[in-house]
Amino acid sequence: MRPASTPATMTRTRVGKSEKVEAAAPVLIDAQVHMESFRQVREARRAELVEDYVELISDLLVDGGEARQVDIAARLGVAQPTVAKMLKRLVRDGWVVQRPYRGVFLTPAGEALAASSRQRHQIVERFLLALGIDEATARRDAEGIEHHVSEATVAAFAAFLDRQGGAAT
């Protein structure tokens, strides 16, 4: 076994030649820290779906005055029964209300979550654009990143944008 301070060596092959490069050896972190990191990732994944639905419902309400199950399914690329199951969860958890023949509406808590999620998304997307990422990639990457970064990281992104002269919100 190699000591933790010794870098690992790997071979990188380019057309016609190979070269040895050093890479930092993996460092195994404390088990408690590792466990907490994975717990946070699992929690973020659970919250991600809720945030995506609530944000989409908000966007549909602003755009057309209604959020119908069929429209949600079409925009997310999922089947209507999948949306129906998720909407039951959102109703149970107090994010939305469903009205017969009128679609889905956000509760005050749902509106607050949608606004917060939208703001996080905008900050992350603008940060990626400030790094020189093209618009399509920044939009797509922000959709995933926004759910998996801490409030402290989002605040750091916003502060960076402020220093760069780009509005963070």
QUIDAKA-V883752 format. One record per pair of residues at least 12 apart in sequence whose ideal C-beta (glycine too) atoms are under 10 Angstrom apart, sorted by the first residue. I is the first residue (numbers start at 0). J is the second residue. D is the distance in whole Angstrom. If there is no record, write none. Layout:
I/J/D
I/J/D
//
This chain:
1/24/7
2/24/9
3/24/6
3/25/9
3/26/6
3/27/8
4/24/8
4/26/10
5/21/10
5/24/6
6/20/10
6/21/4
6/22/6
6/23/6
6/24/6
7/20/10
7/21/7
7/22/5
7/23/7
7/24/5
7/25/8
8/20/7
8/21/6
8/22/8
8/24/10
9/21/8
9/22/6
39/147/9
39/149/8
40/147/7
43/145/10
43/146/5
43/147/5
43/148/9
43/149/10
44/146/8
44/147/8
45/146/10
46/112/9
46/116/9
46/146/6
46/147/10
47/116/10
47/142/9
47/143/8
47/145/9
47/146/4
47/147/8
48/75/10
48/85/7
48/88/9
48/89/10
48/146/9
49/85/8
49/88/8
49/89/7
49/92/7
49/94/7
49/109/9
49/112/7
49/116/9
49/146/10
50/94/10
50/112/7
50/113/8
50/115/8
50/116/4
50/117/9
50/119/8
50/120/9
50/145/8
50/146/6
51/74/10
51/75/7
51/85/10
51/116/8
51/120/10
51/142/8
51/145/10
51/146/8
52/66/10
52/71/7
52/75/8
52/82/8
52/85/6
52/86/8
52/88/9
52/89/6
52/94/8
52/95/8
52/103/9
52/109/9
52/112/10
52/113/9
52/116/10
53/89/7
53/94/5
53/95/7
53/103/10
53/105/7
53/106/10
53/108/9
53/109/5
53/110/8
53/111/9
53/112/5
53/113/5
53/114/10
53/115/10
53/116/7
53/117/10
54/105/10
54/109/10
54/112/8
54/113/5
54/114/9
54/115/9
54/116/5
54/117/6
54/119/10
54/120/7
54/142/10
54/145/10
55/70/9
55/71/6
55/74/6
55/75/7
55/103/10
55/113/9
55/116/10
56/70/9
56/71/7
56/86/9
56/89/8
56/94/9
56/95/6
56/102/9
56/103/6
56/104/8
56/105/6
56/109/7
56/110/10
56/113/7
57/104/10
57/105/6
57/109/8
57/110/7
57/112/9
57/113/4
57/114/8
57/116/9
57/117/7
58/74/9
58/113/8
58/117/8
59/71/7
59/74/8
59/102/8
59/103/8
60/102/9
60/103/8
60/104/7
60/105/7
60/110/9
60/113/9
61/113/10
63/102/10
64/102/9
65/98/10
65/101/7
65/102/5
65/103/8
65/104/9
66/86/10
66/95/8
66/97/10
66/101/10
66/102/5
66/103/5
66/104/7
66/105/8
67/79/10
67/82/10
67/101/9
67/102/5
67/103/7
68/80/10
68/81/10
68/82/5
68/83/6
68/85/10
68/86/7
68/97/9
68/102/7
68/103/7
69/82/8
69/102/10
70/82/9
70/102/8
70/103/10
71/83/10
71/85/8
71/86/8
71/102/9
71/103/7
72/85/10
82/103/9
83/97/10
86/102/10
86/103/6
89/103/8
89/105/9
89/106/9
89/109/7
90/103/9
90/106/9
92/106/10
92/108/9
92/109/9
93/106/6
93/107/9
93/108/6
93/109/8
94/106/6
94/108/6
94/109/4
94/110/9
94/111/10
94/112/6
94/113/9
95/108/9
95/109/5
95/110/10
96/109/9
115/150/10
115/153/10
116/145/7
116/146/8
117/145/9
117/168/10
118/145/9
118/153/8
118/157/9
118/167/9
118/168/6
119/141/9
119/144/9
119/145/5
119/146/8
119/148/8
119/150/9
119/152/10
119/153/6
119/156/9
119/157/10
120/138/9
120/141/6
120/142/7
120/144/9
120/145/5
120/146/9
120/153/10
121/141/8
121/145/9
121/157/10
121/160/10
121/166/9
121/167/8
121/168/7
122/141/9
122/145/8
122/148/10
122/152/10
122/153/6
122/154/9
122/155/10
122/156/5
122/157/5
122/159/10
122/160/7
122/165/10
122/166/10
122/167/6
122/168/7
123/137/8
123/138/10
123/140/8
123/141/4
123/142/9
123/143/9
123/144/5
123/145/5
123/146/10
123/147/10
123/148/7
123/152/9
123/153/7
123/156/6
123/157/10
124/137/5
124/138/6
124/139/10
124/140/8
124/141/4
124/142/9
124/144/9
124/145/8
124/156/10
125/137/8
125/141/9
125/156/8
125/157/9
125/159/10
125/160/6
125/163/9
125/165/6
125/166/8
125/167/7
125/168/9
126/141/8
126/144/9
126/148/10
126/152/10
126/153/9
126/155/9
126/156/4
126/157/8
126/159/6
126/160/6
126/163/9
126/165/9
126/167/9
127/139/10
127/140/6
127/141/6
127/144/8
127/156/9
128/141/9
128/160/9
128/165/8
129/156/9
129/159/7
129/160/6
129/163/6
129/164/10
129/165/6
130/159/9
144/156/10
153/167/9
154/167/9
//
